[in-house]
Amino acid sequence: MTGDALTLIGREGTQDTETLRTHAARLEDRGVVDAVHVATYAEEPVRELRGRLESIDADRTFVLPACIAHSHETIDAVPAALSYLDSEVRYCEPIGRSPTLTALIMERAANLVDSEGTTLVLIGLGSSSLPYHRQTAEYHAARIRERSNHADVVTCYLLQNPAVECARYNVHTERAVAVPLFLTRNGTTDERIPEKLELDRGGIALADPFGRDRRVTDAIHAEIERQRTLAGEEEDADGSLATFEGSPAGSRQPVATDGEGEYR
């Protein structure tokens, strides 16, 4: 049995498995944990992840949903599947609001256009009922406004307003660059977003998603260390480590957000 393990959980068709394995290999090489696993599902996390999770032999398992922000699946179905892990479980937050990623977004944009006099468009998935993707996009937009000389920074979403297809009409500069807030390439980043932005009309350049950049690995690493710190604080407070069943995630809730979707 290993001491600490990390499991990255992604959805097939949404997250590129090879990209996740690249980050997993780096984390294992760094010695962040004793073992790193990648587990994916297509439709039903509880049923599809069972065998993979049951095979993990560890004293403590950090589980990180490989996405930018929480969705209904990551606050409900994925936590429900974690009962198949025979270990203490620390359910990690998605890495979308890592400050490390702000610099990556700015670099992605700078590789395509000069920031001066241009608009930066941040494209999130969005949700009609959950605030997490909007909060993530607005977090980075605010930081970039403070740190860059872009003429404007705007946000848009695939599943809520302001919509991606309206982004072009919210840009008031001659040039713009759009950065998708997605962890890996997929059909959405390669087909849907370019179509909705009408890239063939010119005036907007589209950057790649975060992909295999080492700062993504760094963000995952930082979230594991944050969870270790939280575990230590809980142990100091009551003399025993909190288990998954005793945490908010055990009742199918994200561990570091309250009922209004605000980060604590």
N, C-alpha and C positions, 0 to 999 in steps of 0.2 A: 504494500500500500504506500502511495506517495503522500507527502505532507499536504502541500497546496497544489491545486489544479485550477486551470482556467478553461472555461468552455465558451467559445464564441458561437452564438446562435444566430443563423441567418435564414432568410427565406429564399428558396430557389426561384430564379427568375428575377428577383429583386436585387440580390447580392451575388456578386461573382465569387464563387467558392475559391478559386485560385488566389484571388486578392486576399481573402480572409486567411488562407493558409500561409500567405507571405507574412502577414502580420503575426500570425501564431508562431511561425518559425523564428522570427526575430525576438519575440518575447521569451521563447524557450531558450534561445541562445544567450539572452541577457541574464537568464537565471531568475527572472521575475517570479516564476512559480516553478514547481518541479515537473509539471506536465501541462501541455496546452492541447486542447481538443477543438475541432470545428464540427458543429452539428447543424444540419439544415433540414428544413421541412418544406413541403409544397403547399399544403392546405390546412392540415389538422395537427398542430404542435403536440398535443397530448398523445395522440396515437402514433405519430410518426417519429417522435423523439424518444419514445420510451426505451427501445432497445439500446440506443446510443448512450443514453444517460445511465441506464442500469449497468453498463459496462465500465463506467468510470470508477476507479478505485482510488479514493483519496480521503484524507481526514477532513479537508475543507475545500469546497469548490466555489470559485468566483465565477459567476455566470454573467456574461455581458451580451445584451442584445445588439447585434451588429447592424445598427441603424443610426440615424442622426437624432431622432427624437421618438418619444413614446407614441405608440398607436394603441388601438383597442387590443390588438393581439399581444403587445408586450406588457400590458397591464392586466391582462386576463388570462388568455390561453397559454402563453409561454410560462408564466409563474405557476400555473396549474400543473404543467408537465414536470416541474422541478421536484415534485414529490417522489419521482423515480430515482433521484440521486440519494445514495446511501452515505451521506456526509453532511457536515454543517454546510449551509449554503449562504453565500453573500451575493445577493442579486444587485448587480451594478447598474448605474444609470447609463443610457446611451451617451456617446461622447460629443454630441453635436454642439454643446455649449462650452466645450473646452476652449480656453483662451488661446491655446496653441493653434487652433484652426483659423483664427482671425488672420494671422500672418500668412497662412497657406492660401486663404481666399484672396488676399491682396496680391500675393505672388502669382496666382493663377491669372488674375486680371492683368497684372503688369506685363506678363509674358505676351499679351496680345495687343494692348494699347497703352499709350501714355496716359496716366491718370489725370493729368491736368486738362480741364475742359471737357472731360468725358463723364458719362453717367455709369455707375456700377449697378447692375441689376442682380439681386440675389433671388434665386428661384428655389422655393421650398415645396415640399409635397403638400402640406396643408391638411386641414381636416375640418369638416363642417360642424364637429361637436367637441373636439379636443383642442386645447390651446398650445400644445407643446411645440409643434412645428413653427407656429407663428412666433412664439417666444424665442425660439432658437434663431430664426432669421432676424428678428428685431434686435436681439442681443448683438449679433455680429455687425448689423448695419450701424448701430450706435457706436460701436468701437471703431469701425472703419471711418465714420464721419470725423471722429476725433483724431485719427492717425494718418489720414491721407488728404490729398488735395483734389479728390474727385469733385466735380461740379455738383454732383448729387449722388445719393445712394438710395435706391428704392427696392422694395420687396414685392414679390408676387408669388402666386401659388397655383398648383395644379388643381387642388380640390376646394379652394375657397377664394374669396375676393380679397385683394385685387388679383384677378386671374392672369395667368401667363400670357394669354392671347391679347390682353389689353396693355401689356407692358410697353410695347412700342409707342403707344399713344400717351404714356405717362413719362416718356423721355423727352426732355426739352433741349438736348444738346445734339450736335451733328453726329457725334459718335457715342457708342455705348458698348459695354462689355457685360455679358451675363455669366454668372458663375452658379452652376447647379449645386445646391446643398445636399448632395447625395454621396454616400460612401463609395459606391462602385459604379461602373458603367452598367447599363441595362437597357432594355427597350425604351424606357421612358427618357433616359438621357440621350440616347442615340437617334430616336425617331420622334417621339411625341413633342419634346421640348423644341427641337429645331423647327418642326412643323408649326407649332403654335407661335413661335417667335417670327415666323416668316423670314428665315435667314436669307432666302434667295433674293429678298428685296434690298439687302445690303444695310449698312449702318450699324448693325449689331454683330459683334463677335461673340462666339460661345466657347467658354473654357471647358476643360474636362472636369469631371467630379474628382473627389479627393484621392481615390484609388490607392496605390501602394506607397504613397509618400510616407516617409519615416515619421513625419509629425503626427500622422494617424496612429502609428505604433506608440509614439510618445504619449498621446492622449489616452490610449487604452491603459498604458503603464501607469499613468497618473491616477486614473480612476481606481485601479487595483490598490494603489498605495493609500488612496483616500478611504477605501473600504477597510483596509487594515487598521488605519487610524481609528475609524469609527468602532471597529470591533474591540480595539484596545480600550477605548473610552467606556464602552459598555461593560467590559470585564472589570475595569476599575470601579465602576459605579455599583455593580451588584455581585461581583465575585465570580460571575460565570459568563461565558461567551453567549451572546444571543444567537439563537438558531433561526433558520428560515421560518419555521412554524411560528416563532414568537415575534416575527417582524411584520410590518405592514405588507410586505410582499407575500407573506404566507396567506393573507386574505385577498390575494390577487390585486394588490395595489403597488405602484412603484414606490421604492423605499425612501426616496428623498423628495417627494412632492406631497403637497397637501391636497385636500379635496377640491380646491379651486384651480389646481394645476400650477400653483406657484411653487418655485423651488425654495426650500428652506436654507 
